[in-house]
Amino acid sequence: MTNAADALAAHVPALASLPALFAADPGRLDWLALDACGIRFDFAKHAVDRPALALLDALADEADLAGWRDRLFAGDMVNPSEDRAATHAAERGSGAAGPVAAAAVGQAALRALAEDVRQGDVTHILHIGIGGSALGPALLVDALGPGGDGPAVEIVANIDGTAFARAAAACDPQRTRVVVVSKTFTTTETMTNAATAMAWLRAAGVADPEARTIAVTAAPEKARAWGAGAVLPFAETVGGRYSLWSAVGLPLALRCGVAAWEALLAGAHAMDRHFAEAPASANAPLLAAKLDVWSARYLGRQTRAVFAYDERLRLLPSFLQQLEMESNGKSVTRDGAPVSGPTAAVTWGGVGTDAQHAVFQLLHQGTVVGPVEFVAVREPGHDLPETHHRQLLANCFAQGAALLKGRSFAEALALSGGDAALAHAKTFAGNRPSATLLLDRLDPFTLGALLAFYEHRTFAGAVLMGINPFDQWGVELGKEMATSILKGGAQGFDVSTADLMARAGI
């Protein structure tokens, strides 16, 4: 462990309760809340004090966080296990001149193709991908698509044929363009679904379905050999879960137009500049990353719940699950040594206010404690009576306040007519951490800034822990074994797996 790490571990027993921290420091918002890119970041309800934050600053210095950030934007190698840079920020115009210029070529092709499709008679887009090739586009279209005037978008990820059947049922095959997204253009689930899509189009009388296909890939030669009618390449150095800024995000441009697409990139670019230039004391991704590491590694809180108090952001928790857990769910450092403590927390969540009636019992009174993050939007996304949005925001803000304050046994006893057993059931420990991100509005610019914030937060957290957030070797073994199962035979598998294969007939 480093000097700062040792000091952080030693400081944990001295940390006061959240109510006590608030009482002792009326200026808590001054150093734990800030505004950037149309978003209010309020981390004041996190379980941290000034000495801990100072030690986290020292940890960042020891980890050379500023240097790694510079290398990220310079297009230098930051993914050692694959000997690659990570150039997703170049897709929105941030970083070194070479990657930015290369990305601009792809962006121009995306814009031209989107305009061409939108001017035609296409009414539906069937987007096929998996992982980052589907989660990012799905979030963009779900959040911003209802206001679009372009083709409706259906997204297929799961290899389960039910997923394809449901998506296809919503499309008119005669007026559908199929988008196939695979970085290698060999992803088994994606290429299987793509073949099914071609058969679906042929069955509907489309003579040359491949010509109706737009391939998005880092292996354009494979896509052309497959027969794709149009190919939009992106760089090998753009990772899947960071790829929505490339042609992978094409569905947004098709549904909402090029102007919306450009505004999304502009919002992300603004957050890039904030991350690169804002001082550590007023840098939202840096502050969030430090608190993530403090909570999971030093306080032992390895769960983090994210609740979107806006229906348009209902897919945000699913998107963040991949971004955070696939990036930072590692057990070795970038040098291959065992990590010195917990890494990524388990990211999960839902949408408010639905989740209040489903999982908040555990958050308020359960034995598992971890930070809760609320994401809300100040302006509603509808024209219904304001009571809807007032109730939504009131519930959002009340949850964080209740997690902080709790209810004492004495207070509960007064509400329970002297029934001690009932009072215990109504007692809330409080002292439970949370954060709130409040967007001024949900538009392409602010959504771009929000998603770039989460990307940079994930990267900064990885640097603090000394791990590589840009590889994902953990997904490979299961894929290899699935291939072995499909080749037939139970040899080499444990008796449980062999029995399941026999019972399923595979």
N, C-alpha and C positions, 0 to 999 in steps of 0.2 A: 504494500500500500504506500501511497505517497504521503508527504507531510500533511497536506490538506485533508486527504482521506482519513488519516488517523485522527486529526483534530475534529473532523466532522463526526466520526463515530463517538469520540469522547464527549462531544457536545450534546448528544441526544438526551441523556438523562436530565440535563439542565433546561430542556425546553419546557416552557410554561404552557398551560392550556390556552386554547384560542380565546375564550372570553377574557382571560387574564392578559393576554397579549394585546387585545383591543383596548382594555381598560388602561394599560400602562403606556400605550402609544397612540394618542389621538391623531397623529399624523401618518398613520399606517398606509393610507391611500397614496401618500406622496411618493413612496418607494415601492409599492406593490400594485399600482394601477397606472395605466398609460393609455394614450390614444394614438392610433396609427392607421392610416389608409381606410378611414371610415369605420373603424372598429374600436370599441372600448374594451380593453383587456383588464379585468379586475381580478387580481390574484390575492387580494387582501385576506381572504378567508382560508388561505393555505396555512398549514401548520409550520410556520417558519418565523424566526426572529432575525434581527439585524446581525448578530454575531454569526448565525448560520449562513446567511446570505454572503457575508464577507468571506467566509471560508469557502463557499461555493465559487466566489469570484477567484479565490486563490487556486482552487481546483481547476478552473478554466484556464488560468495562466499556466499551470503545470502541464495541462493536457495540450497546450498550444492551440487552443480553440481558434484564436484569431488567425493563426497560420493555416490551419486546415480550412477555415472559411475562405481565406485568400486563394488557396489551392483549388478549392471547388470552383470559384468563379474564374480562375485563370485557365481552366481546362486542363489542369495537371492531374496526374494519377491519384485518385482518392479511393479506388477500389482495388486493393492490392491482390486479392485472391484471383481476380480476373484481369489484373494489369490494365485497368481502364480508368479513364476519367468518368465523370458523371455530368453530362451536358444538358440535362433537362431545362435548366434555367436559360440556356441559349435559345431555346424555342420561343421564349418571350423577350428576347433581345438583351439578356443579361449575361455578362461574362466576357471572355476573350474574343477578339475580333474574328479569329478563324472559325470557331464553332458557331458564333452568331451569324456570320456570313453564310455558312453552310446551312444552318437552320432556316435562314431567310429564303433560300431557294425552295425548300420544302413548303414553307408557309405560303409562298406565292402560288405554288401548284395547288395547294389546298384551297386557297381562295378562288382560284379560277375554276376548279372543278365544282366547288360548292355553288358558285354563281350559275354555272352551266346547268347543274341538276335542278336548281330552284326555278330556272326559267323554262324547264321542260314540263312534261305531264306526269312526273313521278309523284305519287301520293303517299308512298310508304317506303321507309328504309328498314331493312332487316339487318341489324348489326350483330355480327357473330364474333365473339372473342371469349376470353376467360381471364380471371384474375384482374390485373390492372388494365387489360384490354377491354374489359367490360364494366368494372366498378366505377372508374372515372367517368366514362361517357354516360353511364346510367345516372350518376349523381348530377351531372351537368344538365341532362335533358329533363330529369325529374324536377330539378330546382327551377330551371329557366324556361323549359319547353312549353308550358301552358300558355305563355305569351307569344309564342312563335307563330309564324304564318307559312312555314315550309312543310315538307312532308312529315307525317307522323313517324315516330321512331319506335321500333320494337327491338329489344336487346335479348339475345340468347347467349347464355354462358354454360349452363349445366349440360352435361352429356346425356342426362335423363331425357328421353324422347318427349316426355310430357312438356318440358320447357320449350322445345322447338314447336311442338304442335300448337301450344297456346299462342306463341308469337305469330306463327304463320296464319292462324285463324283470324288474326286481326288485320291481315294484309291482303290487298288485291294483287295476285301474282302478275297480272298483266301490267301493273303500274308500280312495281316494286323494284328498287335497286338493292342489291345485297352487298354489304360491306363486310369483308373478312379481315380480321385483325389478328396477326400472329407475328411476333418478332422474328422467329425463325422460319415461319410458314411450314412448320412441321408439328405444331402443337396438336396432340392426338384428339383432344375433345373438339377443338376448333375446326380442324380439318374434317372430322367426322360430321359435324354439324353443317359444314360448308357443302360436303357431298350430298347430304340430305336436302339442303336447300336447292342444289342444282336439280336433283330428282323431282323435287316439288314443283319447280318452275317448268321442267319438261312435261310433267304430268298435266300441267295447266295449258300446254300448247306453246310454250316459249321455245323457239327453235334453237337458239344459241344462248343458254342461260349464263355461261361463263362471261359472255360479252356484256352482260348486265351487272357484272361484279366489279367492285372497287376493292383492291387489295391494299392493306396498310401493313407494311413490313419493313424490317431491316435486311431482308433477303429478297430484293426485288427480282433477281433472276429466277428464283424458285417460283415466285408468283406469276411471272410471265410464262414460264414453262407449264404451269398449271392451267393457264389460259385466261387469266384475269383480264377483263376489258380495259381496266385502268389500274395503275399502280402508283401509290403515294408512299415513297420510302421515308424512313426516319433513321437516325443514326444508331449504330450499335451501342453507343455510349449513353443512350436514353433507356433507363430501366423501366420495366413494365408498370410498376406502381407509381412511377413518376412521369408517365408518358402521356397523360391527357392533354398536355400542351402541344404535342406534336399532332400529326394527322390522325392519331388515335382519337382525338376529340372531334373529328369530323362531324359526327351527328349533331353537335350543337350548331355548327356553321350551317348545316343543311336545314335544321329545324328553325333556327332563330336568325340566320343571316350572318354575313361577314362582319357587319358592324358590331353585333353582339360578341362574336368571336374575338375581334380586336380589343374590345373593352375588357374581356376576360383576361387576355394576355397583358393588357395595360395594368390591370389591378395586381396581377402577380408580379409584374416588373416593379411596381411601386413597393411591394413588400420585399422584393429582392434588394432594392436600394435601402430600405429601412434596415434590413438584416445586415447589410454590408457596411452601412455608414453610421447608424445610430449608436451612441455610447452604450456600454454594457448596462448602465443604470436605467436606460430608457429604451431597451431593445426587447421587443415582445417575444420573438422566438428564443433569444438567449435566456431571458428570465424564465419562460415556461420550461425550457429544457433543464435548467438548474433545479427548478422545483420538482420536476419529474424524477430526476436522479436522487434528489434529497428524499423524496417520499418513498420511492421503491427500494433504493439501495440502503439508505440509512435508517429510515423509520420502519422498514419492513412491510410496506403497504404495496403489495404487488397486484392490485386491481385498480383500474381507473375507469369510471363510468362516464359516458358522454351522452347527454340528453339534449336533443334539438327541440327547442320550444318554438318550432315553426314547421308546419307540415311539408313545406318545400324542401326542407333539409332532412327529411326522414331517412335518407340513405347515407347521411354523413357518418353515423357510427359504423356502418358496414365498411365504408371506404377507409375509415381510420383504422379499423381492425387490421386490414392488410398493410396499410402504410406503416403502422407502428410495430406490429408484431412480426411481420416478415422482415422488416428492416432491422429491428433491434432485439429480436428474440434469439439471441446468440449465447453460446456458452464458452466461446474462446475470444481472445482479443484479436486485433488485426494481425498480430504477429504469431498467432496460433497457440498462445499460452492460455491456460484456464483463466476465466474471469475471476476477479476477486470478490464478487458479490452479485446480487440480483441484477438483471438487466431490464428488459422491457416488462412493464406491467401488462396484465391481461386487460385489453381494451374491450369494452362491451358497452351496451347502452340501448337507447330507444328514442321515442318521440314523446314529448310532453303535450298534453296532460295525460295521455293514455298510460304512460309508464307509472304515474303516481298511483294508479289503481291496480298495478301489477307487481312491481318490484321494489317500490319505495319503502315498504315495511322493513326489508332487510337493510336498506341504507340508513334508516333512522334508528332502528332498534336491534338489528342483527349483530352478530359477533364478528363479522367481517367488516373491517373499516378501510376505506381507501378514498382518495379524492374523487369528487364528483364534479364534472364540468358541464355547465349549462350554456347553451348557445341559443341566443334569442335575437330577434330583429325588431327594432323600434317601430318601423312603419309596417302596417299589415299588408298582406299580399292579396287583399280582397276588398270589395266595396260593401260588405255586410255591415250591420250596425256595430258601432265601436265596442259594444259590450263584449263581443267575442275576443277582441284583441286585448282589452283591458283585463279580462279574466285570465287570458293566457299568460300575460306578463306578470300579473299579480301572483299567480301560482308559481311561476318560475322563480321570481325573487323571494317568495316566501319559503321555498324549499331550502335555499341556501341559508336564509336567516334561521330557519328551524334547525338545520343540521348544526349550525354554530351554537345557538343558544340552549337548545334542549329544554327539558322541563324537570324541575327537581321533584323529589319524592314528596316534599311538603306541599308543593303546589298541586301535585297529583292527588294527594290525600284530601285536600280541600275540595277538589272536584269529584271525589269519589265517596262523599258522605261518610268518611271515616273508615271505609273498607280498605284495609291495608293491602290485601291481595290484589284488589282492583287497582289500587294506587301504584303498586309496583308495575303492573301491566301498562299503566298509563305514563310511567316515568320515561323520559328521554335523556340519555346521557349527555347529548350535545357534544361539543368539542370535536365535531366531525368536519373535515376540510372540504372546501369546494372552491370553484372559480366560476366566473361568469364572463362570457364573451358576448357583447351587445353590439350588433351591427346597426348602423344607421338605417340601412335598407338592404334588401336582397336584390341586387342587380348584377350583371356580369362583372363589373369592376370589383365590387366588394367580395363577391364569391371567389374571384381569382386571387384577391389578396388573402382571403381566409385560407384557401387551400395551400397557397405558397407558405403562409405562416406555419401550417402544420408540417409541411415538408422540411422547412428549415429548423423547426423545433426538433423533429426527429433526427436530423443530421447532427445538430448541436448536442443532443443527448448522447448520440453514439460516440462523438468525440470525447465527451466527458468520461465515458465508460471505456474508451480505448478500443471500441469494436468497429467493424465495417458494416455500415447500414445498406450497402449497395449489392451485396451478394445474397443468395438464398439457397444454399446447398441443402438445407434441411428438407426441401420439397422433393429432392431427387430420388432418394431411396424408395419412397413409396411408389413413385412413378415407374422405377425400374422393376419393382416386384409386381406391379400391376401388369406390366408387359410380359413378365414371366408367367403369370397366371393365364393370360390370354393365349399364350403359346401352348397351353395344355399341360396336364400332369401336375401331381401334387408333390413330386419329388423335391426335397429340399425345404419344404414348408413344415411348420410345426403341426401337430395333430389337430389342433383347433381350427387352423386355417384350412387344412386339407379337408376336414369334415364339412366346413361351410362351403367349400368349392364343390364338393360332391353333392351336397343337398341342393345347391343352386343350379347344378348341371353345367358348370363351366370348368 
